[in-house]
Amino acid sequence: MNLRQSLVVAALANFSSHVWAQGHAHVHGIATLQVAVEGTALTLRLVTPLENLVGFEHAPRTEQQKKALREAEESLRGATALFVPTAAARCAASSAKVDSPFAVKSDAKDRGEKAKPGKEAGEAHSGLTAEYIFRCEQPERLQGVEVKLFDRFRGVRRLDVDLAGPRGQKSLRLTPKQRIIAW
């Protein structure tokens, strides 16, 4: 990890510290997004209760729940369908990582594999984290990001955003009607 990446990670960790200081604050319908712009990199980190994405927070028990979780994880890997940086900046998704507590392999059982260990089925308040990195050819033209997460995941009704960008730091709140992060 180079110095620039270390600084971006540190900025994201600093932004999320207030959430974790509250004992892993967790409210259904609300997700958090940390955004850092550094050089040619646009980094986004989404943290959300699993309930917002699939309607439950326990380990999937039925085939329908397993399917819902698989589809949510797959959708979350599609960075460009969820986050649209300013077109003039010519940004391309270079990385998308989803960390789900109950990751489901579609055919793991058939191959004799064990599912990823997660929390006990009855344990509440499970969350999911997704991290995205975009590389921008013209970062000086990057003026914001349109968030399309609300279209795919209707359980997300509010997104609390912390931004560290070329003009400093700020916090804002997005909703399905106000979905643009601008700086």
C-alpha positions in Angstrom: 0.0 0.0 0.0 1.5 3.4 -1.0 1.3 6.6 1.0 -1.6 8.0 -0.9 -3.7 4.8 -0.4 -2.7 4.8 3.3 -4.0 8.4 3.7 -7.3 7.5 2.0 -7.8 4.5 4.2 -7.0 6.7 7.3 -9.5 9.3 6.2 -12.2 6.7 5.8 -11.4 5.1 9.1 -11.6 8.6 10.8 -15.0 9.2 9.2 -16.4 5.9 10.4 -15.1 6.2 13.9 -18.0 8.2 15.1 -20.4 5.5 14.0 -18.4 2.8 15.8 -17.9 4.9 18.9 -21.7 4.8 19.3 -21.5 1.0 19.8 -21.9 0.2 16.1 -24.9 2.5 15.6 -27.4 0.6 13.5 -30.7 1.9 12.2 -32.8 0.2 9.6 -33.3 2.3 6.5 -30.1 4.2 7.1 -26.7 3.4 5.6 -23.4 5.3 5.7 -21.1 6.1 2.9 -17.5 7.4 3.3 -16.1 9.1 0.2 -12.5 10.1 -0.3 -10.9 11.8 -3.3 -7.2 11.7 -3.6 -5.2 12.1 -6.8 -6.8 9.9 -9.4 -8.6 7.7 -6.9 -12.2 8.0 -5.8 -12.8 5.6 -2.9 -16.3 4.8 -1.5 -17.1 2.7 1.6 -20.7 1.7 2.1 -21.8 0.3 5.5 -25.4 -0.8 5.9 -27.6 -3.1 8.0 -28.3 -6.2 6.0 -32.0 -5.5 6.6 -31.8 -2.6 4.2 -30.7 -4.8 1.3 -32.5 -8.1 1.7 -35.2 -7.6 4.4 -33.6 -9.7 7.1 -30.4 -9.8 9.2 -30.0 -13.4 10.2 -28.2 -16.1 8.3 -30.4 -17.0 5.3 -32.7 -19.9 6.2 -34.7 -20.5 3.0 -33.8 -20.8 -0.6 -35.6 -17.6 -1.2 -33.5 -15.8 1.4 -30.3 -17.3 0.0 -31.2 -16.1 -3.5 -32.0 -12.6 -2.2 -28.6 -12.4 -0.5 -26.7 -13.7 -3.6 -28.5 -11.2 -5.8 -27.8 -8.3 -3.3 -24.1 -9.3 -3.2 -23.9 -9.5 -7.0 -25.6 -6.1 -7.4 -23.2 -4.5 -4.9 -20.3 -5.7 -7.0 -21.6 -3.6 -9.8 -19.9 -0.4 -8.8 -20.9 1.6 -11.9 -24.6 0.7 -11.6 -24.6 2.1 -8.0 -22.2 5.1 -8.2 -21.8 7.4 -11.2 -18.9 9.9 -11.0 -19.0 13.0 -13.1 -18.7 11.9 -16.7 -16.1 14.5 -17.6 -13.6 13.0 -15.1 -13.6 9.7 -17.1 -13.6 7.4 -14.0 -13.6 3.7 -14.3 -14.3 1.2 -11.5 -11.0 -0.6 -10.7 -12.1 -2.5 -7.6 -15.3 -3.6 -5.8 -15.2 -5.7 -2.6 -18.3 -6.9 -0.7 -17.9 -8.2 2.9 -21.1 -10.0 3.9 -21.5 -11.8 7.2 -23.4 -14.6 5.5 -21.9 -14.9 2.0 -23.7 -17.6 0.1 -22.1 -19.7 -2.5 -24.7 -20.8 -5.1 -23.4 -24.3 -5.4 -21.1 -24.8 -2.4 -23.3 -27.6 -1.0 -23.1 -29.5 -4.3 -19.3 -29.3 -4.2 -19.0 -30.3 -0.6 -17.8 -26.9 0.5 -18.8 -25.3 3.7 -20.5 -21.9 3.7 -18.5 -18.9 5.0 -18.9 -18.9 8.8 -21.0 -16.1 10.1 -23.0 -15.2 13.1 -25.5 -17.5 14.6 -28.9 -17.6 12.8 -30.7 -15.9 15.6 -28.2 -13.1 16.2 -29.5 -9.7 15.2 -28.0 -6.5 13.7 -25.8 -8.0 11.0 -24.4 -5.5 8.6 -22.6 -5.5 5.2 -19.6 -3.4 4.0 -18.8 -2.7 0.4 -15.7 -0.8 -0.8 -15.2 0.6 -4.2 -12.3 2.3 -6.0 -12.6 4.3 -9.2 -9.6 5.6 -11.1 -10.2 8.9 -12.9 -8.3 10.0 -16.0 -9.1 13.6 -15.4 -9.6 13.9 -11.6 -9.6 17.7 -11.8 -13.0 17.5 -13.6 -14.5 15.2 -10.9 -17.2 17.3 -9.3 -19.4 14.7 -7.7 -21.1 11.3 -7.7 -24.7 10.3 -8.4 -25.8 7.6 -6.0 -28.1 5.0 -7.7 -28.1 2.7 -4.7 -31.7 3.8 -3.8 -33.0 2.4 -7.1 -31.7 -1.1 -6.4 -32.2 -1.3 -2.7 -35.5 0.3 -1.7 -34.8 -0.5 2.0 -32.2 2.2 2.0 -34.1 5.4 2.7 -31.3 7.6 3.9 -27.6 7.6 3.2 -25.4 9.6 5.6 -22.3 10.7 3.7 -18.9 11.8 4.9 -16.7 13.3 2.2 -13.0 14.1 2.2 -12.2 15.7 -1.1 -10.2 18.4 -2.9 -12.2 21.2 -1.1 -12.0 19.7 2.4 -14.3 17.6 4.4 -18.1 17.7 4.8 -21.0 15.6 5.8 -24.3 15.4 4.0 -27.5 13.4 3.9 -28.9 11.7 0.7 -32.4 10.4 0.1 -34.0 8.8 -2.9 -35.0 12.4 -4.0 -31.6 14.0 -3.2 -29.0 11.6 -4.5 -26.1 13.7 -5.7 -22.8 14.1 -3.7 -21.2 17.3 -5.0 -18.1 19.1 -4.0 
